């Protein structure tokens, strides 16, 4: 009887050992797979909204509200052309090109209006990301309040004036 009991115990121990080995193997494979996966995470500066807006007001080369007119995919980035509606800093033209790339890339949709904070990248192109608080205007109420009064872009409409001659009878 004793040998049958020992044999059963040995069998159970062997099954438990195999189960443990399977679990360890699955954990090891998971660690290897996750360890070699590239993760593009976005990590913004940990500061208050007020401090971020104050810092960006000083550091950003341009701050404006504009409607996305055209978005084009570049090699590793996107270029968005905006029609400027109002601005606080740095805008000279009625349209402006802004680039975005990387893990903190800002996402734009044609026809939508955004508050944009942008600065030159390493190549000198104006670029932005979500850490710069670039966002849909519908989510930018606190920024708009803190930025204060903006300069408004006036439309450049052509007015056609015709001379009318009155004939007296």
Secondary structure, DSSP 8 states (H G I E B T S, - for coil): -HHHHHHHHHHHHHHHHHHHHHHHHHHHHHHHHHHTS-----------HHHHHHHHHHH-SEEEEEEEEEEEE-SSEEEEEEEEEEEEES--SSEEEEEEESTT-----TT-EEEEEEEE-TTS-EE--GGGT-EEGGG-HHHHHHH---EE-----------------
